[in-house]
Amino acid sequence: MTLALPRPDLSARALCLWQRNWDVLRNTWVEETVWPFVEPLVTLLALGLGLGRIVDLPGDESYLEFVAPGLLAIFPMWAATSEAGWSSYFRLESERIFDAVMATPLSVDDITTGEVLWAATRGLISTCFILVVIAAFGTVASPLALLVPLAAVPACLFFAAISLCNTALARSVRSLNYFFVLYITPQFWLSGAWFPLDGLPEWAQRLSWWVPSAHAAELFRGLVRGGLEWGHLGHLAWLAGAALLFYALALLLMRRRLVH
């Protein structure tokens, strides 16, 4: 196997690693489903119903209606990056699961692909939970919201892939903090989930083009509010292209990490 990128050494066996992680989740589903359901619920109550009472937006849109679609970009991002970050690192270093898997017919690229798919799945699970929560609050205005899980696929794959890239480079579990603090946390605030980006200076609006969660927030807002435009296809294409790029990079970095 060469370390030069790619052709991927892939097979359907990558799904075996996905299945392994799914089986673990089935045994711990009570603990694992508390966070993706309760946190967006608390956020909506605190910001949408609490802060929303003193926030006025242009037009007739309430702050609760503005914030709700943004949650679809924020919390699935955390779910996918956490799974491909800390959880993948523990499987890599502490539990040595990847070493055991490499003794089977699975290739390193199978392992990488299985991890990316699983982390993206965790993001999609979070997406579905949040969609149910915001629908219960009456903030879904269009049947196009049913397409949200499908549109979330490239976003979740992107955050899974880029997080696994960081995991492949991390030399200690504390090293993961740099990625989350310097890259993921700023996206929490600069995604346009909490305030309209068009109120920022022009240079900041241009900079937001490089913020993946901003593309996700705009895409989900169009689906939930029913205001799809051609520009939303651009957001989808941006996320899909970035996901493919960082998946390829994850293949390379995991080869270097696992092939001694």
Secondary structure, DSSP 8 states (H G I E B T S, - for coil): --SSS------TTHHHHHHHHHHHHHHSHHHHHHHHHHHHHHHIIIIIIIGGGG---STT--HHHHHHHHHHHHHHHHHHHHIIIIIHHIIIIIS-HHHHHTTTT--HHHHHHHHHHHHHHHHHHHHHHHHHHHHHTT----GGGGGHHHHHHHHHHHHHHHHHHHHHH-SSGGGHHHHIIIIIHHHHHHSSSSS-GGGS-HHHHHHGGG-HHHHHHHHHHHHHHT---HHHHHHHHHHHHHHHHHHHHHHHHHHHHH--
